[in-house]
Every structure is written in structure tokens, then in C-alpha cells.
Amino acid sequence: MEGLQKKRGTGAIRAFFSYYKPHRGLFAVDLVCSFTIAVCNLFYPAVARTIMNDLVPNKEIALILVWAGVLLAVYLLKAVLTYIVGYWGHVLGVRIQADMRRQFFSHVERLPFSYFDETKTGTIMSRIINDLFETSELAHHGPEDTFTSLISIVGAVVMLLFVDPWLALIVALFVPLMVLFAVKMRGRMHGAFSRSREKIAEVNAEIESSVSGIRVSKAYTAEEREEEKFDRANGEFKQARSAAYRYMGIFQGGMGLFNDLLYLIALVAGGLFFYFDRIDPGDYTAFILYVTMLLTPIRTLVNLFEQIQDGLAGFARFREVLALPEESEPEHPLPVSQLRGDVEFDSVCFSYKNKESGETAVLDHLSFTVREGTTVALVGPSGGGKTTVCHLIPRFYELDEGAIRIGGVDIRDVTRRTLRRSVGIVAQDVFLYGGTIRDNIAYGNPDASEDAIIEAAKRADIHEFAMSLPKGYDTEVGERGVKLSGGQKQRISIARAFLKDPPLLILDEATSALDNVTEQQIQESLAELSRGRTTIVVAHRLSTVRDADEILVIEEGKIAERGTHEQLLARGGIYAGLYRG
């Protein structure tokens, strides 16, 4: 187990440093400048030793001024290098962060729907913003500060050897105790900071949920309940973060004690060596300065430790998401640009998978065919599997058994892009992106001409409304289309489908959230949209599917009844009961 964890740790470090490859030139500049700064820091104790031992006793004022000039030049060089490290080092971190964020977002966009069923939006936002910010800070400060500190430590120890080997040995024997303590505390801190990361993601998820549903919470006067939910998540984060800081406090307190003890050892040991004439006053001064220089990078590493824990915890969570499998594609997809023809469900079985509740069976060997150019309606009790059918056609989820074919082609034999380009969906819950009316209509076809957008809007009966606004098609719709009515949002969704012009159309309860008058108006646009296309309609209001070529009554994942509106009414079964009741 320990060997496996070590292997994983090595793999994580290798993966982390792989992000430096596109920026290796800037990274090299950063390290060279940091190395030079560390070397510059070694000058002052050496010059102080020379001045105190040789120049002051001999009153060589000219050489003292020369060495002062040398130090001034070193400090000016150090100032320039510090600017380069401070500016370009952070730019390096920002660029790495941008690369990681781009990779993360691209990967999330290709994850299956099941991931989003299980993961809150706030959790995803926390990972892409908070985690990657801490990781980018580590990307800049981690290697740079670690490299500079190690150079300073090694340089200080080497210079101590020149002052007196025995004094250097005394100091060198003490340093491993500090390292041992730091390593022992690292594991506890890492686990604690990882838990705090998980809790802040839950806090973000609560915020996202509460803000998105603010109208509902206000309408139901549930503000106090939302505050209680937030306080619970916030309290858990507070406890987790407090535990992390407790370990960090022990770590910093212990390292501070080791620092002070090293100062004490240096003062006493150096004083005894000076008392017994083993070293000169300049050597004693240089020894104290080099010990101080030794402690400064150690202190830097101590302060860096929290950042390392935060950054590595964030990077580990980042890699967890990247390790999730993307939506699968066929190894040798059929070379077709679009699918059209009959839609055939052949003994399809499907269950939703949930981490907590396990599998929930929805479809049980479901078989039916929608002839090209016809309209088939799916009706029945809630939870029967109607919407699931709509989700399976564009492969939002994978089948457990059976097959779905369009024009005789198994949908698993073409790319998802080809498949989804062939399908248009108008759903009950219309999602509009923040932007203009034009942007939302052209969302599925951003290269569409102005004339094509206007034609689609006219066919969806939204053109006159758009033109009545001061900015016309350039009017902002607000977040999720909040500035528009339900009917206006639905018309934009229909215009979007007109512009896409798919051979297969899915209407998933497209009018169930609208009032009767608006529904009747929208139905006319939907009828226009459906003309000449293979259409699958899901509806609770059975009056909207009377003209369908065939109606399928879906109950518990199976077809309970099928036929035209008149045939099903005459049969007096489930459909007739739903229609008359």
C-alpha cells in the first residue's frame, strides 16, 4: 500500500511538471534569476567577514569602499532579477493556470450526462476556479521558492564549512531533525487540507443553488431554510479548515522552535569557539549571518508548506475530474454527415445509475418504430420513461441493452457530433445563454447569416417581438433569459431549432409550462417546425397530440397501448382514461 501511494505521488508530481513544458523557456528564466538571487544573498556575510578580519584592522578605507561598491552593484542586480521573478514568474503561473482551466473545461464539456446528474454546478465551479488558482500559485512559487531555498541552504552550509568545519557540522546535524519533523507533519496536513477543499466546494454548491433559485425561495418565504442549509455547509467547512490550520499551527510552531534552537546553538557554539580563539571576530559574525541565511530559506519553506498543501490538494481534485472517462466514440465511425430515416427502438433496456440509490430501471425491452416524416406522441403517467426515450436518441446516456437505429444505422456507429447534428430538441425547460436574442437563435449555427436568423425568427413568430425592442435582435436576454416571458423564451428555442433544420425533431413537453393561450399560439409554430420532419412528441396535455400519426402509451418502461387518438379513445383503456380524466 505504501509503495502504491508513493508511485501515485511520483505520478502526480510528474503530471504537475508536465504543464511546464509549453513554457519551459520562461520557467528556465525564472529559475536562473532565482538561482542568481540566491547567490547574491551569499555575498554580504563573506564581504562582512573580509572587512572585519582584514580591512578594518588594517584601516584600508579604499578597499572598504570598493567592497561597498561591489555590494551596491550586487543589490542593483538583485533588484532587477527580483522584478523579473515577481512579474514573469507570476505570468508563468497564470499561463499554466489558463492551460489547466482550458483542459479542465474542455474535458468537462465531453463528460457524460451521468456526471452532471451526480455533481453540483457549484462543485464544478469550485474546482475550475478555486482549486486551479491555488494550483497556479503553487506552479509559480513552488519550484521557484523551493529551488531558491535549497540553493541558499546548500550555499550557506558550504560557506559555513569555510568559516569552520566543526561549527558547520554542529549546524548540519541539527537540520535533519527539522526535516524529519516537517515530513511527519506533511501527511496530516495534506489530508486535512484536502477535506477543507471538499467542504468549500459544498459551500459553493449551496451558494450556486440558492442564488439560482432565489425567486423560488422568496416566493415560498424559505430564506431562513436556505440560510440554515448554507450555515450547515459553512460550519462543516469551518471545522475542516480549522482542523487543517491546527495541524499547520503545530507544524509552524514546531518549525519556529527548531529555528530558535538553531539560533541558540549558533550563538553558544560560535561564542565558545570565539572564546577559545578557534575563530576570529569576523568569522563569528559571518557564522551568525550564515546561520541566519540558512534559517531564512527554511522559514520560506515553512511558509510555502500551506501553499504546497493547498496547491497539491487542488491539483489532485483537478486530476480526479480529468481521470473521468469522456463520452465514448466508435473506433471506426461511419462516414456520414447526417442521419435521416425511420427511428427504430429495438428491445431497448435502460437504468439510471446513482451512487446512493443504485440502479433505477426505466425502460424494459422497449421496441417501436417512427416512420420517416411522421409524428409519434409518447404519453402516459409520470416516471414511465417518456423523457428517457428523448435522452437516449441523441446518446445523452448509453443503453444497457438493445439498439436504436436511425435510417437503419445504429446510433453507436456514428460520432455523437454527427448524431446530435441530426437531432433538434425543444424542451419544457428552455435554457437561454446570457447574450442577445441573435446569439441565442444562432447558438447551434453561429455562422448563420442575418437573413437566415430573421427567417427562423419569423417562422417561430418571434420576429415582430424582437423588432419592437429598442435594440432589436441585439437585446440582452439576461441570465437564463430572465428578461423574457416563458412564451418568448420558447419561441426563441423554436427559432433555434428552425435554424438548425434537423431531419429529426424531439418536442419534450415543449408547451406544458405555458398558459393555454400562449400554448395554442406556440403549437402553431411547433406544427410549422414539425412539417416534413420525423417528430417525437412527449406531452402531458393530451389535447396537443390528437393529430399525431401514432400515439404510444408508455407505462413502467413498456408500451401499454398504441394507436391513433380515435383508436385509443374507442378502446377505452389507459389513454381514454387519461384523456377524459
Residue, then its C-alpha position, 0 to 999 in steps of 0.5 A: m500500500e505504501g509503495l502504491q501511494k508513493k508511485r501515485g505521488t511520483g505520478a502526480i508530481r510528474a503530471f504537475f511538471s508536465y504543464y511546464k513544458p509549453h513554457r519551459g523557456l520562461f520557467a528556465v528564466d525564472l529559475v536562473c534569476s532565482f538561482t542568481i538571487a540566491v547567490c547574491n544573498l551569499f555575498y554580504p556575510a563573506v564581504a562582512r567577514t573580509i572587512m572585519n578580519d582584514l580591512v578594518p584592522n588594517k584601516e584600508i578605507a579604499l578597499i572598504l569602499v570598493w567592497a561597498g561598491v561591489l555590494l551596491a552593484v550586487y543589490l542593483l542586480k538583485a533588484v532587477l532579477t527580483y522584478i523579473v521573478g515577481y512579474w514573469g514568474h507570476v505570468l508563468g503561473v497564470r499561463i499554466q493556470a489558463d492551460m489547466r482551466r482550458q483542459f479542465f473545461s474542455h474535458v468537462e464539456r465531453l463528460p457524460f450526462s451521468y456526471f452532471d446528474e451526480t455533481k453540483t454546478g457549484t462543485i464544478m465551479s469550485r474546482i475550475i476556479n478555486d482549486l486551479f488558482e491555488t494550483s497556479e500559485l503553487a506552479h509559480h512559487g513552488p519550484e521557484d521558492t523551493f529551488t531558491s531555498l535549497i540553493s541558499i541552504v546548500g550555499a550557506v552550509v558550504m560557506l559555513l564549512f569555510v568559516d569552520p568545519w566543526l561549527a558547520l557540522i554542529v549546524a548540519l546535524f541539527v537540520p535533519l531533525m527539522v526535516l524529519f519533523a516537517v515530513k511527519m507533519r506533511g501527511r496530516m496536513h495534506g489530508a486535512f487540507s484536502r477535506s477543507r477543499e471538499k467542504i468549500a466546494e459544498v459551500n459553493a454548491e449551496i451558494e450556486s443553488s440558492v442564488s439560482g433559485i432565489r425567486v423560488s425561495k422568496a416566493y415560498t418565504a424559505e430564506e431562513r431554510e436556505e440560510e440554515k442549509f448554507d450555515r450547515a455547509n459553512g460550519e462543516f467547512k469551518q471545522a475542516r479548515s480549522a482542523a487543517y490550520r491546527y495541524m499547520g499551527i503545530f507544524q509552524g510552531g514546531m518549525g519556529l522552535f527548531n529555528d530558535l534552537l538553531y539560533l541558540i546553538a549558533l550563538v553558544a557554539g560560535g561564542l565558545f569557539f570565539y572564546f577559545d580563539r578557534i575563530d576570529p571576530g569576523d568569522y563569528t559574525a559571518f557564522i551568525l549571518y550564515v546561520t541566519m541565511l540558512l534559517t531564512p530559506i527554511r522559514t520560506l519553506v515553512n511558509l510555502f508548506e500551506q501553499i504546497q498543501d493547498g496547491l497539491a490538494g487542488f491539483a489532485r481534485f483537478r486530476e480526479v475530474l480529468a481521470l473521468p472517462e469522456e463520452s465514448e466514440p466508435e473506433h471506426p465511425l461511419p462516414v456520414s454527415q447526417l442521419r435521416g430515416d425511420v427511428e427504430f427502438d429495438s428491445v431497448c433496456f435502460s437504468y439510471k445509475n446513482k451512487e446512493s440509490g443504485e440502479t433505477a430501471v426505466l425502460d424494459h425491452l422497449s421496441f417501436t418504430v417512427r416512420e420517416g416524416t411522421t409524428v409519434a406522441l409518447v404519453g402516459p403517467s409520470g416516471g414511465g420513461k417518456t423523457t428517457v426515450c428523448h435522452l437516449i436518441p441523441r446518446f445523452y446516456e448509453l443503453d444497457e441493452g438493445a439498439i436504436r437505429i436511425g435510417g437503419v444505422d445504429i446510433r453507436d456507429v456514428t460520432r455523437r457530433t454527427l448524431r446530435r447534428s441530426v437531432g433538434i430538441v425543444a424542451q419544457d425547460v428552455f435554457l437561454y445563454g446570457g447574450t442577445i436574442r441573435d446569439n441565442i437563435a444562432y447558438g447551434n449555427p453561429d455562422a448563420s447569416e442575418d437573413a437566415i436568423i430573421e427567417a427562423a425568427k419569423r417562422a417561430d413568430i418571434h420576429e415582430f417581438a424582437m423588432s419592437l425592442p429598442k435594440g432589436y435582435d441585439t437585446e440582452v436576454g439576461e441570465r437564463g433569459v430572465k428578461l423574457s416571458g416563458g412564451q418568448k423564451q420558447r419561441i426563441s428555442i423554436a427559432r433555434a431549432f428552425l435554424k438548425d433544420p434537423p431531419l429529426l425533431i424531439l418536442d419534450e413537453a415543449t408547451s406544458a409550462l405555458d398558459n393555454v393561450t400562449e400554448q395554442q399560439i406556440q403549437e402553431s409554430l411547433a406544427e410549422l417546425s414539425r412539417g416534413r420532419t420525423t417528430i417525437v412528441v412527449a406531452h402531458r396535455l393530451s389535447t396537443v397530440r390528437d393529430a399525431d400519426e401514432i400515439l404510444v402509451i408508455e407505462e413502467g418502461k413498456i408500451a401499454e397501448r398504441g394507436t391513433h387518438e380515435q383508436l385509443l379513445a374507442r378502446g377505452g383503456i389507459y389513454a381514454g382514461l387519461y384523456r377524459g380524466 
